[in-house]
């Protein structure tokens, strides 16, 4: 296996991750739902955009990649998206991701259904509040909602990301075909697979079987079957706009609405006082009949104006993809699977390598276009853009 530093693309890290972790873990990470057409569309949406460079511009400075978002300055214009059950990819994953965010001054968003807790991540030394965000699946139970908000706030999470694009659980057929069931347990076949991945198995023995530790707090029972039923019965509510308005009033810090695809929803979120929206189709994992979000990003941006903060994710695999998303209207770009490829393959070193790859690619592609700042990406003239339809 190549050393971490010899990986120069996200695809290369993906290939190594697939060799290091069990098949059922990789299937969980990769799976969409139904025919998985949306996964393909997500990855191809960026291929529709081509740039025509202009040359003879004289010597340009190395691009400044600092990003201002919600009154904070980050060193880079991308962050780590929330991913559930990350410990299935690599035990202790959230700790590695949080340290990567701290070292590189980017945001990391912890999922409600993570395998670590707000208390554990909040207790990481020198991890600043601006670098730790908390993603909320809206509970059906108000007591649990209030508790989750209090836990996030008391542990220094300054930004709340509310996910609304799960009106029903996705099926994820290929993940099930790989033998993965919830609650997770080791069948004979999964044990055999795990033995074939000794480095992963050693971490399981060290850190334990992945558990939904944030949610366990409310069950008084860490049995995975019991916790999984609890998640299905008490979490994953589908709030309406009145409930979201109440939540906005409860949370005194920054709050973002995640899973927005329709311009009307973006407009409503802005009207209700949300600080930003998060354009995403859940990485193609939720509804195979949906749309890739890049064209929706431009439509939303045109409707709500260029001064309202927008995050984008889904299908981003390179620094050039980040550049294109910023051109279409994103202020900040989040990535989920690429960081999981890194952490799955090389743990902490893999997280940092993902950041290095994306940074190098983004900077180099900006230099190819003669751009010195992120603001200049949006100013690329129309005669430098070709947009082709992608089937």
N, C-alpha and C positions, 0 to 999 in steps of 0.2 A: 504493500500500500504506500502510495506517495505521501511524503510528509505534508503537513498542513500548508506550509509556505509555498509548496509547489502546485497548489491549486489556484488557478487564475480566473475561473468563471464559477458562477453559481451552479451551472450544470455539472462541473467537475466535482464540486462538493456533494451534489445530489447523488452522483454515482458512488462516491465513497460511503455516504450515509447508508445507501441501500445495501452495501456489502457488510456494514458494521452492525446494523440493528436487525432484529428479526423481521421476517416477511409480514407478520400481522401488524407490527408497529409501523412499518413503511406503508402498508396498505391503508392504515388509519390516517396517516399523514397525507397521502396522495389522493384519497378517494373523493369523488364528487357524489353525484346521485344519478339514478336512472341511466341514460346512455352516456353520461358525462360529456355531453356536447359543450356545455358551458365552460368546462375546464379548458377545452381546446380554444374556444372563442376568447377566453380571458388572456391566454398566452399569445394569441394571434392579433388581438386588438391593436397592439402597438405597431404591428407590421404595416398597418394602413398608412402610417405617417412617414414621409421622407422629407429630408431637408436639402436645399440647394445652397451650398456654402458660397459666400462671397470672399474673395481673396485680396491680396495686396493691401491689407489693412494696417501694415506696420507691426511693430513688436507689441504684443499684448502681455498684460500681467497674468500671473497664475490666478485662476478664478478664486474668488472669495465665496466659500460655500456656507457661510454663516446664515442662519435662518431665524427670523423673528416670528414667533407664534404665540398668541395669547399673552402678550406682555413679557415673554421670556425669549432669551437668545440662546439658540442651540448651535453647536459647531457644524452640524450637517442638516440637510433638509429632509432627512428620513428617520424613521423610528421603528420600533419592534412592536408588531401587532399582537393583540391578545390571542392566545391559542389555548384551547382546553386540553386537559389530560396530557400536558407536555411531558410529564414523567414517563409516559409510555414510550416516548421517543428517546429520552435520556433521563434517567433518574437525576434529581437535583437540577433539572433544566432551568427553572426560573431563577435560581441563584446565579447560574452562569450568565443568563440573559441580563439580569439586573446589574451584575458587575460589568458586563460589556457596555451597558448604557452609561454607567458611572464613568468608566474610563474614557469613553468617546464622546460624552456630553450629548447624548440623544435620549429621547423618551422611550421608556419601556412600559407597556400596558399589561397589567396582571389581570387574568381572567377570573371571574367568579368561580368557574369550574377548573381552576388550576390545581396542581398537586402541591402547591405551597400556599401559605396564608399571608394575608396583609401584614400580620404581626412579624412573620419571618422576614419578608422583604423589607418592611418598614424598619427593621432593626439592623439592616446592613450599614455598616459604618461609612459615613461620608457620602451616602447616596442621597442626593439632594431631592427636595420635594418636586422640583420641576422635571426630574428624570423618572419619577414613578407615578404612573397613572393607574386608575382602577376601572376595569370594565365591569358593568353591572348587567346581569340578566334580571329583569324586573320580577321580583317575587310576587306571588299571589297574596302572601301574608304580609300585612303592614308591619307587624312586629319584626319579622325577619328583614324587611326593607330598612327599617330604622336602625337595626343592629348593624347591617352591612355598611350603611352610610357612616355610622359612628365609628366602626372599626377602620374604615378607609381614612376618615378624617383624622382620627386620633393617631394613626400611624404615618401621617405626613403625606398622604396622597392628595395632591392639590387639584387634580383633574379627574372628573368622573365621565366615563364614556358609556352611554346607555345604548345597548343593542336592542333594536326593535324589529329586525328582519327574520324572526323565527316564529311565525304564527303557528307552525306545527313542526315537530321534529322531522329532520330529513331522514331518508331511508338508508342511503349509503350502502348499496347492495354489495359492491366489491369488497368493502371492509368486512362485511359479514361473511362473504364467501371465503375470505382469508382466515376465518375462524374466530374473528374478534366479536365478542358479545359483551353487552353491558347488563349486569355488572361484570367487570373484567375478572377472569379467573384462569388459572393455568390448567388447560386440558392436557391430555397425553401428547397430542400433536404440537401444542404450543410449547410444552416443555422440551420436546425434541428440537424444535426450531431454536429455542433459547440456548440450548447447549451448543448449537452450531455458531452462536455469536457470543463467545466467552467474555469479551470486554464488556458488552452490555449486561450479561448475566452477572458479572462481578459487581457492577453498580447496583443491580437489583438486590443482591445479597447484602450490599453495604447500606443502601438507603431504604430498602423495603419495596413491596409491591406498590405501584402508584395508587394513591387514594385522593379523593376529592376533599382535601383537608379543610378548605375554607367552609365548605358546606357541612362537614362532619360536626362542626361546632353546634349545629342546631338539632342534631339527631340523638346525641348521647349514645351513639352506636357507630362504630367504624366498620361494621360489616358492609362490604361493597354492595351486596344485593339490597340491603335496607337503605343505604345512602342513595343508590340509583333510583329506587322507587320514590324516595323523598324528593329527589331532584325533579322527577317527572310530575309529581303531585303538587309540589309547593313552589318550584322555581319555573322560570320560562313563561311567565305570564305575558299576555299581549295587551299592553296598556293602550288606552285611547288618549286623545289629545288632552282631555281633562285631567287624567292621571299624570300625564307628563307635565302639565302646567303646575300641578301640586308638587311634583318632584322638583321642578325648577325652583319653587319657593322654599323647599326644605333644604336644598344644597346651596350653601352660601359661596362656594368656590366656583371654579370654572366647570362647565358642563357641556358635553358634546353629544349629539344624537348620531348614532352609528347605524348604517344599513340603508342610507337614503339613496334612492334611484330616480324617483319622480320629482320633477321641478316643483310641483304643488306641495309635496312634503317638505322640501327644502324651504320654500317660502313660509310655510306654517311654523317650522322650527325657528326661523329667524324672528317671526312675529311674536312667538311665545318667550323670547328672551334667551334662547340657547346661545352659547358663546361661539359655537362652531358646529358644522355638520361633517359627517364622515361618509363619503360616497364609496359604496362597497356592495358587492353581491355575495358577501360571505365566502370569498375565495372559490366561488362556484360549487360550494358544498351543500347548498340549501335547496335550490329550485332550478332544475335543469332547463326549464322553459323560460328562464329570465334572460336579461340582456347583459352583455359585457358593459362595464360601467364607464369606459372612457368617453364615449360619445355623450352619455348622460351627464358626465362632468361638465362638458362644454355647454350643454343646454341649461344646466343648473346655474353655472357661472353667469351666463348671459342674462338669466332671469333675476338673480338676487344681487347682481353687481360684483365688482372686483374688489370691494373693500371688506367683504365678509369672509372669515376664515373657513377654509375647506381642507379636509384631509382626504386622501385617496388611497385605496388599496385594491387588490385583486389582480393577479397575473403578473405582478412586477417581478422581473428576474434579472435586471441589469441596471447599471447607471444610466444607460441610454433610455430605458423605460422610465426612469425617474425624471429625466429631462423632458420627455414627451408629456408626462403627466403634469408637470409644472407648466409647460406651454399651454396645455388644455385648461388650466385653471386651478391646479392644486397648490396650496401653500406648503403642505407637508405630506410626504408619501410614506405609508407604512407597508411593511413586508412581514408575512407570517412564515410561509414554508421555507424561504431561503434561510432564515435564521435557524429554523429547525433542522435543515440540512447541515448547517454548520455545527450546531450543538450536538446533533446526532453522531456526526463523524468525529469531531475533535473536542467536544465539550467546550471549555472556556476559550481555548485557542481558536476553535471553529467560529465562535461568535465574533471574535475580533477579526478573523480572516474575512468573514462576510462583509464587515464594515470596510475593511481595506479594499476589497475588490470593488464594491459599489462606489467608494470614494474615488478610487483611481479611474474607474470608467466614466463617472459623471464629470470629473475634472477634465479628462482627456477629450471627451466629446464636446464639452463647452469650448475648449481651446480650438477644436476643429472648426467650430462655427464663429470663432473670434469673440467669444463672450467672456466677460470678466466678473459678472455677478449673476445671481439668481434672477434679479429683477430684469436683466437684459433678455432672459429666455422668453419672457412674455412679450417683449418688444420685437421679436423676430418678425420681419415683414411678410405679408401674405405672398409676395412673389418668391419667397424662399421655401414655401411649403407645397408639397404635393400630397393629397389625401386620396387614396384609392379604396374602393370597397373591398372588404375581405369576406369571402363566402363562409 
